[in-house]
Amino acid sequence: MHADIYLEDQEFIALCDLLKLAGLVETGGQAKTVIADGQVLRNGKIETRKTAKIRGNEIIECSGSILEIHDGSDPEQ
């Protein structure tokens, strides 16, 4: 899966919240476990901080899915 995620009016989103928002995990606890186990890449490097601040122009990879993070709103909506 490849998805574009827009931050809307937020400056950043916590990594564990992003994984839930994107549907890659079902719960916050599951998100924290996946992150702590080193299964999440942030811009190609392992990210183990559960509440890392993810900002626009970053790429998150988890479970074969790629999330591209963008500032602002989805131009198609």
N, CA, C and O atoms as a Tripos MOL2 file, in Angstrom:
@<TRIPOS>MOLECULE
protein
  308   307    77     0     0
PROTEIN
NO_CHARGES

@<TRIPOS>ATOM
      1 N           0.8380   -1.1820    0.0000 N.3       1 MET1
      2 CA          0.0000    0.0000    0.0000 C.3       1 MET1
      3 C           0.8810    1.2440    0.0000 C.2       1 MET1
      4 O           1.9200    1.2920    0.6580 O.2       1 MET1
      5 N           0.4530    2.2220   -0.7350 N.am      2 HIS2
      6 CA          1.1140    3.5280   -0.7500 C.3       2 HIS2
      7 C           0.0210    4.5600   -0.4890 C.2       2 HIS2
      8 O          -1.0200    4.5550   -1.1470 O.2       2 HIS2
      9 N           0.2680    5.4470    0.4780 N.am      3 ALA3
     10 CA         -0.7510    6.4420    0.8100 C.3       3 ALA3
     11 C          -0.1140    7.8000    1.0570 C.2       3 ALA3
     12 O           0.9940    7.9050    1.5830 O.2       3 ALA3
     13 N          -0.8400    8.8280    0.6650 N.am      4 ASP4
     14 CA         -0.4600   10.2020    0.9620 C.3       4 ASP4
     15 C          -1.2710   10.6370    2.1730 C.2       4 ASP4
     16 O          -2.4960   10.5190    2.1810 O.2       4 ASP4
     17 N          -0.5880   11.1390    3.1980 N.am      5 ILE5
     18 CA         -1.2310   11.6070    4.4210 C.3       5 ILE5
     19 C          -0.9950   13.1020    4.5320 C.2       5 ILE5
     20 O           0.1410   13.5690    4.4490 O.2       5 ILE5
     21 N          -2.0710   13.8480    4.7190 N.am      6 TYR6
     22 CA         -1.9840   15.3070    4.8310 C.3       6 TYR6
     23 C          -2.1990   15.7330    6.2770 C.2       6 TYR6
     24 O          -3.1230   15.2640    6.9430 O.2       6 TYR6
     25 N          -1.3460   16.6170    6.7510 N.am      7 LEU7
     26 CA         -1.4020   17.0630    8.1340 C.3       7 LEU7
     27 C          -2.5000   18.0870    8.3940 C.2       7 LEU7
     28 O          -2.7500   18.4510    9.5430 O.2       7 LEU7
     29 N          -3.1550   18.5510    7.3390 N.am      8 GLU8
     30 CA         -4.2140   19.5590    7.4660 C.3       8 GLU8
     31 C          -3.6540   20.7850    8.1780 C.2       8 GLU8
     32 O          -2.7320   21.4140    7.6590 O.2       8 GLU8
     33 N          -4.1760   21.1440    9.3450 N.am      9 ASP9
     34 CA         -3.7210   22.3410   10.0480 C.3       9 ASP9
     35 C          -2.7530   22.0210   11.1840 C.2       9 ASP9
     36 O          -2.4610   22.8820   12.0130 O.2       9 ASP9
     37 N          -2.2540   20.7840   11.2250 N.am     10 GLN10
     38 CA         -1.3150   20.3760   12.2730 C.3      10 GLN10
     39 C           0.1210   20.5650   11.7970 C.2      10 GLN10
     40 O           0.4150   20.4470   10.6070 O.2      10 GLN10
     41 N           1.0060   20.8570   12.7390 N.am     11 GLU11
     42 CA          2.4290   20.9900   12.4210 C.3      11 GLU11
     43 C           3.0750   19.6090   12.2960 C.2      11 GLU11
     44 O           3.9980   19.4170   11.5040 O.2      11 GLU11
     45 N           2.5800   18.6480   13.0860 N.am     12 PHE12
     46 CA          3.1340   17.2960   13.0970 C.3      12 PHE12
     47 C           2.0810   16.3280   13.6200 C.2      12 PHE12
     48 O           1.0200   16.7340   14.0950 O.2      12 PHE12
     49 N           2.3980   15.0330   13.5220 N.am     13 ILE13
     50 CA          1.5680   13.9830   14.1070 C.3      13 ILE13
     51 C           2.5050   12.9880   14.7840 C.2      13 ILE13
     52 O           3.5730   12.6820   14.2550 O.2      13 ILE13
     53 N           2.1140   12.4890   15.9390 N.am     14 ALA14
     54 CA          2.9190   11.4830   16.6430 C.3      14 ALA14
     55 C           2.9240   10.1930   15.8270 C.2      14 ALA14
     56 O           1.9040    9.8130   15.2520 O.2      14 ALA14
     57 N           4.0600    9.5290   15.7780 N.am     15 LEU15
     58 CA          4.2010    8.3220   14.9720 C.3      15 LEU15
     59 C           3.1570    7.2650   15.3170 C.2      15 LEU15
     60 O           2.5660    6.6680   14.4170 O.2      15 LEU15
     61 N           2.9200    7.0250   16.6040 N.am     16 CYS16
     62 CA          1.9310    5.9900   16.9720 C.3      16 CYS16
     63 C           0.5290    6.3810   16.4870 C.2      16 CYS16
     64 O          -0.2440    5.5140   16.0810 O.2      16 CYS16
     65 N           0.1970    7.6640   16.5250 N.am     17 ASP17
     66 CA         -1.1050    8.1300   16.0270 C.3      17 ASP17
     67 C          -1.1990    7.9970   14.5100 C.2      17 ASP17
     68 O          -2.2600    7.6750   13.9740 O.2      17 ASP17
     69 N          -0.1010    8.2430   13.8300 N.am     18 LEU18
     70 CA         -0.0740    8.1240   12.3700 C.3      18 LEU18
     71 C          -0.3500    6.6910   11.9340 C.2      18 LEU18
     72 O          -1.1150    6.4640   10.9970 O.2      18 LEU18
     73 N           0.2620    5.7300   12.6020 N.am     19 LEU19
     74 CA          0.0470    4.3300   12.2350 C.3      19 LEU19
     75 C          -1.4100    3.9160   12.4260 C.2      19 LEU19
     76 O          -1.9540    3.1520   11.6270 O.2      19 LEU19
     77 N          -2.0360    4.4210   13.4820 N.am     20 LYS20
     78 CA         -3.4670    4.1360   13.6960 C.3      20 LYS20
     79 C          -4.3160    4.8260   12.6330 C.2      20 LYS20
     80 O          -5.2200    4.2100   12.0690 O.2      20 LYS20
     81 N          -4.0370    6.0940   12.3560 N.am     21 LEU21
     82 CA         -4.7820    6.8560   11.3610 C.3      21 LEU21
     83 C          -4.7330    6.1850    9.9920 C.2      21 LEU21
     84 O          -5.7350    6.1350    9.2790 O.2      21 LEU21
     85 N          -3.5760    5.6790    9.6390 N.am     22 ALA22
     86 CA         -3.4040    5.0420    8.3300 C.3      22 ALA22
     87 C          -3.9670    3.6220    8.2820 C.2      22 ALA22
     88 O          -4.0230    3.0110    7.2150 O.2      22 ALA22
     89 N          -4.3830    3.0960    9.4360 N.am     23 GLY23
     90 CA         -4.9510    1.7560    9.4670 C.3      23 GLY23
     91 C          -3.9180    0.6440    9.4320 C.2      23 GLY23
     92 O          -4.2560   -0.5020    9.1330 O.2      23 GLY23
     93 N          -2.6630    0.9630    9.7340 N.am     24 LEU24
     94 CA         -1.6190   -0.0600    9.7300 C.3      24 LEU24
     95 C          -1.6330   -0.8860   11.0110 C.2      24 LEU24
     96 O          -1.1200   -2.0050   11.0400 O.2      24 LEU24
     97 N          -2.2190   -0.3350   12.0650 N.am     25 VAL25
     98 CA         -2.4180   -1.0410   13.3300 C.3      25 VAL25
     99 C          -3.8220   -0.7230   13.8260 C.2      25 VAL25
    100 O          -4.4370    0.2510   13.3910 O.2      25 VAL25
    101 N          -4.3200   -1.5400   14.7310 N.am     26 GLU26
    102 CA         -5.6750   -1.3220   15.2340 C.3      26 GLU26
    103 C          -5.7130   -0.5190   16.5270 C.2      26 GLU26
    104 O          -6.6790    0.2010   16.7830 O.2      26 GLU26
    105 N          -4.6720   -0.6360   17.3420 N.am     27 THR27
    106 CA         -4.6820    0.0340   18.6390 C.3      27 THR27
    107 C          -3.3750    0.7830   18.8790 C.2      27 THR27
    108 O          -2.3720    0.5540   18.2020 O.2      27 THR27
    109 N          -3.4130    1.6820   19.8600 N.am     28 GLY28
    110 CA         -2.2100    2.3980   20.2490 C.3      28 GLY28
    111 C          -1.1600    1.4640   20.8080 C.2      28 GLY28
    112 O           0.0330    1.6440   20.5640 O.2      28 GLY28
    113 N          -1.5970    0.4680   21.5540 N.am     29 GLY29
    114 CA         -0.6710   -0.5120   22.1080 C.3      29 GLY29
    115 C           0.0420   -1.2960   21.0230 C.2      29 GLY29
    116 O           1.2410   -1.5600   21.1140 O.2      29 GLY29
    117 N          -0.7050   -1.6610   20.0010 N.am     30 GLN30
    118 CA         -0.1140   -2.3920   18.8790 C.3      30 GLN30
    119 C           0.8800   -1.4850   18.1490 C.2      30 GLN30
    120 O           1.9460   -1.9420   17.7360 O.2      30 GLN30
    121 N           0.5400   -0.2220   17.9890 N.am     31 ALA31
    122 CA          1.4440    0.7290   17.3360 C.3      31 ALA31
    123 C           2.7490    0.8400   18.1090 C.2      31 ALA31
    124 O           3.8300    0.8150   17.5200 O.2      31 ALA31
    125 N           2.6490    0.9620   19.4190 N.am     32 LYS32
    126 CA          3.8440    1.1080   20.2560 C.3      32 LYS32
    127 C           4.7250   -0.1280   20.1800 C.2      32 LYS32
    128 O           5.9500   -0.0140   20.1850 O.2      32 LYS32
    129 N           4.1160   -1.3140   20.1080 N.am     33 THR33
    130 CA          4.8880   -2.5520   20.0090 C.3      33 THR33
    131 C           5.6300   -2.6270   18.6790 C.2      33 THR33
    132 O           6.8160   -2.9580   18.6390 O.2      33 THR33
    133 N           4.9320   -2.3210   17.5980 N.am     34 VAL34
    134 CA          5.5370   -2.3590   16.2620 C.3      34 VAL34
    135 C           6.7160   -1.3800   16.1900 C.2      34 VAL34
    136 O           7.7640   -1.6990   15.6290 O.2      34 VAL34
    137 N           6.5350   -0.2000   16.7590 N.am     35 ILE35
    138 CA          7.5960    0.8100   16.7440 C.3      35 ILE35
    139 C           8.7710    0.3410   17.6010 C.2      35 ILE35
    140 O           9.9180    0.4000   17.1560 O.2      35 ILE35
    141 N           8.5050   -0.1200   18.8120 N.am     36 ALA36
    142 CA          9.5700   -0.5590   19.7210 C.3      36 ALA36
    143 C          10.3560   -1.7400   19.1590 C.2      36 ALA36
    144 O          11.5450   -1.8910   19.4430 O.2      36 ALA36
    145 N           9.6970   -2.5720   18.3670 N.am     37 ASP37
    146 CA         10.3570   -3.7320   17.7600 C.3      37 ASP37
    147 C          11.2120   -3.3620   16.5520 C.2      37 ASP37
    148 O          11.8300   -4.2370   15.9460 O.2      37 ASP37
    149 N          11.2590   -2.0790   16.1930 N.am     38 GLY38
    150 CA         12.0920   -1.6260   15.0760 C.3      38 GLY38
    151 C          11.5200   -1.9380   13.7120 C.2      38 GLY38
    152 O          12.2630   -2.0630   12.7390 O.2      38 GLY38
    153 N          10.1910   -2.0670   13.6310 N.am     39 GLN39
    154 CA          9.5500   -2.4120   12.3610 C.3      39 GLN39
    155 C           9.1130   -1.2000   11.5470 C.2      39 GLN39
    156 O           8.4820   -1.3490   10.5010 O.2      39 GLN39
    157 N           9.4490    0.0120   12.0290 N.am     40 VAL40
    158 CA          9.0320    1.2310   11.3430 C.3      40 VAL40
    159 C          10.2650    1.9980   10.8810 C.2      40 VAL40
    160 O          11.1960    2.2310   11.6510 O.2      40 VAL40
    161 N          10.2520    2.3850    9.6150 N.am     41 LEU41
    162 CA         11.3320    3.2000    9.0710 C.3      41 LEU41
    163 C          10.8330    4.6240    8.8640 C.2      41 LEU41
    164 O           9.7260    4.8480    8.3730 O.2      41 LEU41
    165 N          11.6640    5.5710    9.2460 N.am     42 ARG42
    166 CA         11.3810    6.9910    9.0270 C.3      42 ARG42
    167 C          12.4820    7.5130    8.1290 C.2      42 ARG42
    168 O          13.6440    7.5810    8.5300 O.2      42 ARG42
    169 N          12.1180    7.8780    6.9210 N.am     43 ASN43
    170 CA         13.0920    8.3450    5.9340 C.3      43 ASN43
    171 C          14.2350    7.3410    5.7670 C.2      43 ASN43
    172 O          15.3980    7.7250    5.6380 O.2      43 ASN43
    173 N          13.8860    6.0480    5.7700 N.am     44 GLY44
    174 CA         14.8530    4.9950    5.5120 C.3      44 GLY44
    175 C          15.6290    4.5050    6.7210 C.2      44 GLY44
    176 O          16.4480    3.5950    6.5910 O.2      44 GLY44
    177 N          15.3960    5.0820    7.8930 N.am     45 LYS45
    178 CA         16.1080    4.6710    9.1030 C.3      45 LYS45
    179 C          15.1090    4.2000   10.1540 C.2      45 LYS45
    180 O          13.9980    4.7230   10.2460 O.2      45 LYS45
    181 N          15.5110    3.2120   10.9440 N.am     46 ILE46
    182 CA         14.6270    2.6840   11.9830 C.3      46 ILE46
    183 C          14.2940    3.7810   12.9910 C.2      46 ILE46
    184 O          15.1730    4.4910   13.4790 O.2      46 ILE46
    185 N          12.9990    3.8990   13.2880 N.am     47 GLU47
    186 CA         12.5230    4.8710   14.2840 C.3      47 GLU47
    187 C          11.8870    4.0940   15.4320 C.2      47 GLU47
    188 O          10.9270    3.3520   15.2240 O.2      47 GLU47
    189 N          12.4200    4.2630   16.6440 N.am     48 THR48
    190 CA         11.8890    3.5320   17.7990 C.3      48 THR48
    191 C          11.2250    4.4440   18.8170 C.2      48 THR48
    192 O          10.7810    3.9770   19.8660 O.2      48 THR48
    193 N          11.1490    5.7380   18.5240 N.am     49 ARG49
    194 CA         10.4670    6.6610   19.4430 C.3      49 ARG49
    195 C           8.9770    6.6460   19.1220 C.2      49 ARG49
    196 O           8.5690    7.0530   18.0340 O.2      49 ARG49
    197 N           8.1830    6.1880   20.0460 N.am     50 LYS50
    198 CA          6.7470    6.0060   19.8210 C.3      50 LYS50
    199 C           6.0270    7.3060   19.4900 C.2      50 LYS50
    200 O           5.0970    7.3100   18.6830 O.2      50 LYS50
    201 N           6.4430    8.3980   20.0990 N.am     51 THR51
    202 CA          5.7650    9.6760   19.8740 C.3      51 THR51
    203 C           6.6230   10.6270   19.0430 C.2      51 THR51
    204 O           6.5030   11.8460   19.1680 O.2      51 THR51
    205 N           7.4890   10.0680   18.1920 N.am     52 ALA52
    206 CA          8.3060   10.9060   17.3170 C.3      52 ALA52
    207 C           7.3910   11.8320   16.5180 C.2      52 ALA52
    208 O           6.3420   11.4060   16.0360 O.2      52 ALA52
    209 N           7.7850   13.0850   16.3810 N.am     53 LYS53
    210 CA          6.9800   14.0800   15.6670 C.3      53 LYS53
    211 C           7.2250   13.9410   14.1610 C.2      53 LYS53
    212 O           8.2980   14.2760   13.6600 O.2      53 LYS53
    213 N           6.2280   13.4490   13.4630 N.am     54 ILE54
    214 CA          6.3260   13.2520   12.0200 C.3      54 ILE54
    215 C           5.7740   14.4940   11.3320 C.2      54 ILE54
    216 O           4.6420   14.9080   11.5820 O.2      54 ILE54
    217 N           6.5880   15.0790   10.4670 N.am     55 ARG55
    218 CA          6.2330   16.3350    9.7930 C.3      55 ARG55
    219 C           6.1270   16.1220    8.2840 C.2      55 ARG55
    220 O           6.4500   15.0530    7.7660 O.2      55 ARG55
    221 N           5.6750   17.1500    7.6050 N.am     56 GLY56
    222 CA          5.5600   17.0900    6.1560 C.3      56 GLY56
    223 C           6.8870   16.7540    5.5030 C.2      56 GLY56
    224 O           7.9490   17.0510    6.0500 O.2      56 GLY56
    225 N           6.8260   16.1380    4.3390 N.am     57 ASN57
    226 CA          7.9900   15.7480    3.5380 C.3      57 ASN57
    227 C           8.7700   14.5880    4.1320 C.2      57 ASN57
    228 O           9.9430   14.3980    3.8120 O.2      57 ASN57
    229 N           8.1180   13.8040    5.0030 N.am     58 GLU58
    230 CA          8.7670   12.6090    5.5300 C.3      58 GLU58
    231 C           8.0910   11.3810    4.9470 C.2      58 GLU58
    232 O           6.9440   11.4390    4.5050 O.2      58 GLU58
    233 N           8.8180   10.2650    4.9500 N.am     59 ILE59
    234 CA          8.2890    9.0010    4.4460 C.3      59 ILE59
    235 C           8.3950    7.9640    5.5610 C.2      59 ILE59
    236 O           9.4610    7.7650    6.1450 O.2      59 ILE59
    237 N           7.2860    7.3190    5.8400 N.am     60 ILE60
    238 CA          7.2130    6.2840    6.8690 C.3      60 ILE60
    239 C           6.9190    4.9560    6.1860 C.2      60 ILE60
    240 O           6.0220    4.8640    5.3470 O.2      60 ILE60
    241 N           7.6800    3.9270    6.5530 N.am     61 GLU61
    242 CA          7.4640    2.5850    6.0050 C.3      61 GLU61
    243 C           7.1780    1.6220    7.1470 C.2      61 GLU61
    244 O           7.8740    1.6120    8.1630 O.2      61 GLU61
    245 N           6.1390    0.8130    6.9610 N.am     62 CYS62
    246 CA          5.7610   -0.1560    7.9940 C.3      62 CYS62
    247 C           4.9590   -1.2790    7.3450 C.2      62 CYS62
    248 O           4.0150   -1.0260    6.5970 O.2      62 CYS62
    249 N           5.3350   -2.5000    7.6320 N.am     63 SER63
    250 CA          4.5920   -3.6830    7.1420 C.3      63 SER63
    251 C           4.3740   -3.6590    5.6350 C.2      63 SER63
    252 O           3.3050   -4.0370    5.1570 O.2      63 SER63
    253 N           5.3700   -3.2240    4.8910 N.am     64 GLY64
    254 CA          5.2680   -3.1760    3.4390 C.3      64 GLY64
    255 C           4.4910   -1.9880    2.9000 C.2      64 GLY64
    256 O           4.3410   -1.8530    1.6860 O.2      64 GLY64
    257 N           3.9960   -1.1300    3.7720 N.am     65 SER65
    258 CA          3.2500    0.0580    3.3550 C.3      65 SER65
    259 C           4.1490    1.2930    3.4190 C.2      65 SER65
    260 O           5.0370    1.3900    4.2660 O.2      65 SER65
    261 N           3.9020    2.2180    2.5200 N.am     66 ILE66
    262 CA          4.6540    3.4650    2.4720 C.3      66 ILE66
    263 C           3.6760    4.6210    2.6460 C.2      66 ILE66
    264 O           2.6860    4.7320    1.9230 O.2      66 ILE66
    265 N           3.9730    5.4780    3.6170 N.am     67 LEU67
    266 CA          3.1580    6.6630    3.8730 C.3      67 LEU67
    267 C           3.9860    7.9020    3.5640 C.2      67 LEU67
    268 O           5.0450    8.1090    4.1570 O.2      67 LEU67
    269 N           3.5090    8.7200    2.6440 N.am     68 GLU68
    270 CA          4.1610    9.9880    2.3490 C.3      68 GLU68
    271 C           3.3910   11.0800    3.0750 C.2      68 GLU68
    272 O           2.1860   11.2370    2.8800 O.2      68 GLU68
    273 N           4.0890   11.8260    3.9050 N.am     69 ILE69
    274 CA          3.4590   12.8350    4.7310 C.3      69 ILE69
    275 C           3.6050   14.2030    4.0650 C.2      69 ILE69
    276 O           4.6850   14.5720    3.6020 O.2      69 ILE69
    277 N           2.4910   14.9510    4.0250 N.am     70 HIS70
    278 CA          2.4780   16.2610    3.3810 C.3      70 HIS70
    279 C           1.8890   17.3050    4.3050 C.2      70 HIS70
    280 O           0.9870   17.0220    5.0940 O.2      70 HIS70
    281 N           2.4080   18.5120    4.1970 N.am     71 ASP71
    282 CA          1.8060   19.6440    4.9090 C.3      71 ASP71
    283 C           0.5220   20.0390    4.1860 C.2      71 ASP71
    284 O           0.3690   19.7640    2.9960 O.2      71 ASP71
    285 N          -0.3920   20.6760    4.8940 N.am     72 GLY72
    286 CA         -1.5930   21.2040    4.2820 C.3      72 GLY72
    287 C          -2.6830   20.1690    4.0540 C.2      72 GLY72
    288 O          -2.7020   19.1040    4.6700 O.2      72 GLY72
    289 N          -3.5950   20.5190    3.1430 N.am     73 SER73
    290 CA         -4.7720   19.6910    2.8710 C.3      73 SER73
    291 C          -4.6380   18.9450    1.5550 C.2      73 SER73
    292 O          -3.8640   19.3340    0.6800 O.2      73 SER73
    293 N          -5.3980   17.8740    1.4280 N.am     74 ASP74
    294 CA         -5.4300   17.0840    0.2090 C.3      74 ASP74
    295 C          -6.0020   17.9450   -0.9110 C.2      74 ASP74
    296 O          -7.1410   18.3990   -0.8090 O.2      74 ASP74
    297 N          -5.2370   18.1800   -1.9830 N.am     75 PRO75
    298 CA         -5.7260   19.0280   -3.0770 C.3      75 PRO75
    299 C          -6.9170   18.4270   -3.8370 C.2      75 PRO75
    300 O          -7.6080   19.1390   -4.5650 O.2      75 PRO75
    301 N          -7.1540   17.1340   -3.6700 N.am     76 GLU76
    302 CA         -8.2640   16.4950   -4.3700 C.3      76 GLU76
    303 C          -9.5680   16.5610   -3.5970 C.2      76 GLU76
    304 O         -10.5960   16.0900   -4.0820 O.2      76 GLU76
    305 N          -9.5430   17.1380   -2.3990 N.am     77 GLN77
    306 CA        -10.7840   17.2080   -1.6140 C.3      77 GLN77
    307 C         -11.2930   18.6170   -1.5490 C.2      77 GLN77
    308 O         -12.3270   18.8720   -0.9310 O.2      77 GLN77
@<TRIPOS>BOND
     1     1     2 1
     2     2     3 1
     3     3     4 2
     4     3     5 am
     5     5     6 1
     6     6     7 1
     7     7     8 2
     8     7     9 am
     9     9    10 1
    10    10    11 1
    11    11    12 2
    12    11    13 am
    13    13    14 1
    14    14    15 1
    15    15    16 2
    16    15    17 am
    17    17    18 1
    18    18    19 1
    19    19    20 2
    20    19    21 am
    21    21    22 1
    22    22    23 1
    23    23    24 2
    24    23    25 am
    25    25    26 1
    26    26    27 1
    27    27    28 2
    28    27    29 am
    29    29    30 1
    30    30    31 1
    31    31    32 2
    32    31    33 am
    33    33    34 1
    34    34    35 1
    35    35    36 2
    36    35    37 am
    37    37    38 1
    38    38    39 1
    39    39    40 2
    40    39    41 am
    41    41    42 1
    42    42    43 1
    43    43    44 2
    44    43    45 am
    45    45    46 1
    46    46    47 1
    47    47    48 2
    48    47    49 am
    49    49    50 1
    50    50    51 1
    51    51    52 2
    52    51    53 am
    53    53    54 1
    54    54    55 1
    55    55    56 2
    56    55    57 am
    57    57    58 1
    58    58    59 1
    59    59    60 2
    60    59    61 am
    61    61    62 1
    62    62    63 1
    63    63    64 2
    64    63    65 am
    65    65    66 1
    66    66    67 1
    67    67    68 2
    68    67    69 am
    69    69    70 1
    70    70    71 1
    71    71    72 2
    72    71    73 am
    73    73    74 1
    74    74    75 1
    75    75    76 2
    76    75    77 am
    77    77    78 1
    78    78    79 1
    79    79    80 2
    80    79    81 am
    81    81    82 1
    82    82    83 1
    83    83    84 2
    84    83    85 am
    85    85    86 1
    86    86    87 1
    87    87    88 2
    88    87    89 am
    89    89    90 1
    90    90    91 1
    91    91    92 2
    92    91    93 am
    93    93    94 1
    94    94    95 1
    95    95    96 2
    96    95    97 am
    97    97    98 1
    98    98    99 1
    99    99   100 2
   100    99   101 am
   101   101   102 1
   102   102   103 1
   103   103   104 2
   104   103   105 am
   105   105   106 1
   106   106   107 1
   107   107   108 2
   108   107   109 am
   109   109   110 1
   110   110   111 1
   111   111   112 2
   112   111   113 am
   113   113   114 1
   114   114   115 1
   115   115   116 2
   116   115   117 am
   117   117   118 1
   118   118   119 1
   119   119   120 2
   120   119   121 am
   121   121   122 1
   122   122   123 1
   123   123   124 2
   124   123   125 am
   125   125   126 1
   126   126   127 1
   127   127   128 2
   128   127   129 am
   129   129   130 1
   130   130   131 1
   131   131   132 2
   132   131   133 am
   133   133   134 1
   134   134   135 1
   135   135   136 2
   136   135   137 am
   137   137   138 1
   138   138   139 1
   139   139   140 2
   140   139   141 am
   141   141   142 1
   142   142   143 1
   143   143   144 2
   144   143   145 am
   145   145   146 1
   146   146   147 1
   147   147   148 2
   148   147   149 am
   149   149   150 1
   150   150   151 1
   151   151   152 2
   152   151   153 am
   153   153   154 1
   154   154   155 1
   155   155   156 2
   156   155   157 am
   157   157   158 1
   158   158   159 1
   159   159   160 2
   160   159   161 am
   161   161   162 1
   162   162   163 1
   163   163   164 2
   164   163   165 am
   165   165   166 1
   166   166   167 1
   167   167   168 2
   168   167   169 am
   169   169   170 1
   170   170   171 1
   171   171   172 2
   172   171   173 am
   173   173   174 1
   174   174   175 1
   175   175   176 2
   176   175   177 am
   177   177   178 1
   178   178   179 1
   179   179   180 2
   180   179   181 am
   181   181   182 1
   182   182   183 1
   183   183   184 2
   184   183   185 am
   185   185   186 1
   186   186   187 1
   187   187   188 2
   188   187   189 am
   189   189   190 1
   190   190   191 1
   191   191   192 2
   192   191   193 am
   193   193   194 1
   194   194   195 1
   195   195   196 2
   196   195   197 am
   197   197   198 1
   198   198   199 1
   199   199   200 2
   200   199   201 am
   201   201   202 1
   202   202   203 1
   203   203   204 2
   204   203   205 am
   205   205   206 1
   206   206   207 1
   207   207   208 2
   208   207   209 am
   209   209   210 1
   210   210   211 1
   211   211   212 2
   212   211   213 am
   213   213   214 1
   214   214   215 1
   215   215   216 2
   216   215   217 am
   217   217   218 1
   218   218   219 1
   219   219   220 2
   220   219   221 am
   221   221   222 1
   222   222   223 1
   223   223   224 2
   224   223   225 am
   225   225   226 1
   226   226   227 1
   227   227   228 2
   228   227   229 am
   229   229   230 1
   230   230   231 1
   231   231   232 2
   232   231   233 am
   233   233   234 1
   234   234   235 1
   235   235   236 2
   236   235   237 am
   237   237   238 1
   238   238   239 1
   239   239   240 2
   240   239   241 am
   241   241   242 1
   242   242   243 1
   243   243   244 2
   244   243   245 am
   245   245   246 1
   246   246   247 1
   247   247   248 2
   248   247   249 am
   249   249   250 1
   250   250   251 1
   251   251   252 2
   252   251   253 am
   253   253   254 1
   254   254   255 1
   255   255   256 2
   256   255   257 am
   257   257   258 1
   258   258   259 1
   259   259   260 2
   260   259   261 am
   261   261   262 1
   262   262   263 1
   263   263   264 2
   264   263   265 am
   265   265   266 1
   266   266   267 1
   267   267   268 2
   268   267   269 am
   269   269   270 1
   270   270   271 1
   271   271   272 2
   272   271   273 am
   273   273   274 1
   274   274   275 1
   275   275   276 2
   276   275   277 am
   277   277   278 1
   278   278   279 1
   279   279   280 2
   280   279   281 am
   281   281   282 1
   282   282   283 1
   283   283   284 2
   284   283   285 am
   285   285   286 1
   286   286   287 1
   287   287   288 2
   288   287   289 am
   289   289   290 1
   290   290   291 1
   291   291   292 2
   292   291   293 am
   293   293   294 1
   294   294   295 1
   295   295   296 2
   296   295   297 am
   297   297   298 1
   298   298   299 1
   299   299   300 2
   300   299   301 am
   301   301   302 1
   302   302   303 1
   303   303   304 2
   304   303   305 am
   305   305   306 1
   306   306   307 1
   307   307   308 2
@<TRIPOS>SUBSTRUCTURE
     1 MET1         2 RESIDUE 1 A MET
     2 HIS2         6 RESIDUE 1 A HIS
     3 ALA3        10 RESIDUE 1 A ALA
     4 ASP4        14 RESIDUE 1 A ASP
     5 ILE5        18 RESIDUE 1 A ILE
     6 TYR6        22 RESIDUE 1 A TYR
     7 LEU7        26 RESIDUE 1 A LEU
     8 GLU8        30 RESIDUE 1 A GLU
     9 ASP9        34 RESIDUE 1 A ASP
    10 GLN10       38 RESIDUE 1 A GLN
    11 GLU11       42 RESIDUE 1 A GLU
    12 PHE12       46 RESIDUE 1 A PHE
    13 ILE13       50 RESIDUE 1 A ILE
    14 ALA14       54 RESIDUE 1 A ALA
    15 LEU15       58 RESIDUE 1 A LEU
    16 CYS16       62 RESIDUE 1 A CYS
    17 ASP17       66 RESIDUE 1 A ASP
    18 LEU18       70 RESIDUE 1 A LEU
    19 LEU19       74 RESIDUE 1 A LEU
    20 LYS20       78 RESIDUE 1 A LYS
    21 LEU21       82 RESIDUE 1 A LEU
    22 ALA22       86 RESIDUE 1 A ALA
    23 GLY23       90 RESIDUE 1 A GLY
    24 LEU24       94 RESIDUE 1 A LEU
    25 VAL25       98 RESIDUE 1 A VAL
    26 GLU26      102 RESIDUE 1 A GLU
    27 THR27      106 RESIDUE 1 A THR
    28 GLY28      110 RESIDUE 1 A GLY
    29 GLY29      114 RESIDUE 1 A GLY
    30 GLN30      118 RESIDUE 1 A GLN
    31 ALA31      122 RESIDUE 1 A ALA
    32 LYS32      126 RESIDUE 1 A LYS
    33 THR33      130 RESIDUE 1 A THR
    34 VAL34      134 RESIDUE 1 A VAL
    35 ILE35      138 RESIDUE 1 A ILE
    36 ALA36      142 RESIDUE 1 A ALA
    37 ASP37      146 RESIDUE 1 A ASP
    38 GLY38      150 RESIDUE 1 A GLY
    39 GLN39      154 RESIDUE 1 A GLN
    40 VAL40      158 RESIDUE 1 A VAL
    41 LEU41      162 RESIDUE 1 A LEU
    42 ARG42      166 RESIDUE 1 A ARG
    43 ASN43      170 RESIDUE 1 A ASN
    44 GLY44      174 RESIDUE 1 A GLY
    45 LYS45      178 RESIDUE 1 A LYS
    46 ILE46      182 RESIDUE 1 A ILE
    47 GLU47      186 RESIDUE 1 A GLU
    48 THR48      190 RESIDUE 1 A THR
    49 ARG49      194 RESIDUE 1 A ARG
    50 LYS50      198 RESIDUE 1 A LYS
    51 THR51      202 RESIDUE 1 A THR
    52 ALA52      206 RESIDUE 1 A ALA
    53 LYS53      210 RESIDUE 1 A LYS
    54 ILE54      214 RESIDUE 1 A ILE
    55 ARG55      218 RESIDUE 1 A ARG
    56 GLY56      222 RESIDUE 1 A GLY
    57 ASN57      226 RESIDUE 1 A ASN
    58 GLU58      230 RESIDUE 1 A GLU
    59 ILE59      234 RESIDUE 1 A ILE
    60 ILE60      238 RESIDUE 1 A ILE
    61 GLU61      242 RESIDUE 1 A GLU
    62 CYS62      246 RESIDUE 1 A CYS
    63 SER63      250 RESIDUE 1 A SER
    64 GLY64      254 RESIDUE 1 A GLY
    65 SER65      258 RESIDUE 1 A SER
    66 ILE66      262 RESIDUE 1 A ILE
    67 LEU67      266 RESIDUE 1 A LEU
    68 GLU68      270 RESIDUE 1 A GLU
    69 ILE69      274 RESIDUE 1 A ILE
    70 HIS70      278 RESIDUE 1 A HIS
    71 ASP71      282 RESIDUE 1 A ASP
    72 GLY72      286 RESIDUE 1 A GLY
    73 SER73      290 RESIDUE 1 A SER
    74 ASP74      294 RESIDUE 1 A ASP
    75 PRO75      298 RESIDUE 1 A PRO
    76 GLU76      302 RESIDUE 1 A GLU
    77 GLN77      306 RESIDUE 1 A GLN
